[in-house]
Amino acid sequence: MTIGQTLLPEFDREMANTRRMLESVPEGKFGWSPHIKSKTLGTLASHVAMIPAFAAMIVHGKGKRLPEAQSKVELLALLDANVAAARTALASVSDEHLLTTVPVAPTLSMPRIEILRIRMFSHMIHHRGQLSVYLRLLDSFVPGMYGPSADEKPLTTVT
């Protein structure tokens, strides 16, 4: 089993959590922003839906900027397409390719696997956290990511 293939269970869990979060984005609120310096809900949610594409870009070394979603249907379709491309890339990439060090900035190089962990997995979790705050401020349902949220019943009750 390759490194990319060992990442697939974690990838699948994170993408399922991401889909749940994006399903909670309220239609008709894409232009809302909590602060003048903050992105709009639509921009942030679209960014979250595009992050899985980074995996394919890291593996293949190329990618394209996709348009921002204008509705929840477009948002979920964008996520689904990017997840499928990323999953294919992870399933087929060789260990040698992932372990190859490449430049990421004029004075910084690192192995592709490290770029993948930082620019796809960690980046996704960071922006999903921001999105959960937006949803809370809009009084929308906030799904739990690693356990139940305040909007969900606890799985067990301790007395």
N, C-alpha and C positions, 0 to 999 in steps of 0.2 A: 504494500500500500504506500502511495506517495504522500508527501507532506500535504499537498493540495487536497487529496482525498481524505486525509485525517481531519482537515478543517471543515469538511462538509457538514457533519452533525452540528457543530457550533454555528456554522453559517446558516443552516436551515432553521435552528432555534431563533437566532437573531433576526432573520428575515420574517419569520412568523410573528415575532413580537413587533417588528416594524410595521407589518401589515395591519396588525391590531391597532396600533397607534394611529396610523393613517386613516383607518376606517372610522376613527372617532373625530376626524377633522370635520367641523360643521360646514355644510354647503352654504354658500352665501356669505361666508365670513373670510374669504380668501384675501380681501383687502385690509383686514383688521391688523393692527399692530399695537403692542402694549406701550410703546414709547417711540418718540420721533427717531431715536438712534437704532431702533430695532427693525429687523426685517418684517415684512408682512407675513401673516399666517400662510398665505399661498406660496410665497417665496421660500420660506423655511420648510414647509411640507414638501414642496417640489425638490428642494435640495436633498432632503432625507430620502425621497424616492429615487434620486439620481445617484446617491452614494454607492449602491452596489455595482454600478457601472465602473467604478474605480478599480474593482478587482480585475475585470477584463482588460482595462487600460494598463494596469500594472503588469499583467501577464503578457499582453500583446504589444505594449509600448505605443499604443495609439488609441484615440477615442475622439468623440465629437461632442460638442455642447448641445444638449437637447433643450427644446423649448419648455418653459414653465407651464405646469398644468393649470387649467382654468376651471376645473371642476373635480369633484371627488372621483368620478368615473375615469377621467384622464389621469388623475394622480395615481390611482391603483393600477391602471394599465401601464403607466410609466414604471412603477415599481416592479410589476410582474415581468415586464420585458427585460429590465436591468438585472433582476434576480436570475432569470433564465440564462442570460449571457454570462453572468458571473459564475454561476454554478457550472456551466460547461467549461469555462476557463479553468476553474479550480480542479475539476475532475480530470482534466487532460494535461495539466502542466507538469513538467518533470521537476524532480528535486533539484537537479543541476541548475535549471533555469531560475527557480525560486531562490537558490542560494547565491546566485551571481550578484555581485555588488555593482550597482549602477549609480550614476550621478542623479541627485534630486535637486541640487542647487549648485551654484558655481563653486562653493567651498564645502559641499556635503555630499557624501556617497554612502550608500548602505545597501545591504542585500534586499532583493525584491520581497522576501518574506517579511522583513521588518517594515518595509513600506506598506505592504498589505495589512499588517496588523495595525499600524498607526493610521494610515489614510483611508482604510475601509472600515475595519472593525471598531477601533476606538473612536474614530470620527463619527461613525453612525450612532454609537451609544451617546456621545456628547450631544449631538443635535437632536436625538430622540428625547433626551432629558429636557432640552430647551422647549421642544414641542409639547411635552407634558405640562410645563408651566403655562404655556399659551392656552392649552385646553382647560386647565384649572381656572385661569383668569376669565375664560369665556363661559365658565360653569358647564362645560361639556364633560362627558364621561371620559375618565382617564383610566385606561386599562393597566393592570399590573404587568410588570415586565419579568420580574424574578420571584414573584409571589403576588398575592392579591394587593390591589390598591385600596384606598379608602372608599372607592366606589364599588368594590366587589366584596362579597362575603368572604371571611377568612375560611381557609380549607379546614382547619381544626380549631376548636376552642379549648384553651387551657384554663382550668379552674383551680 
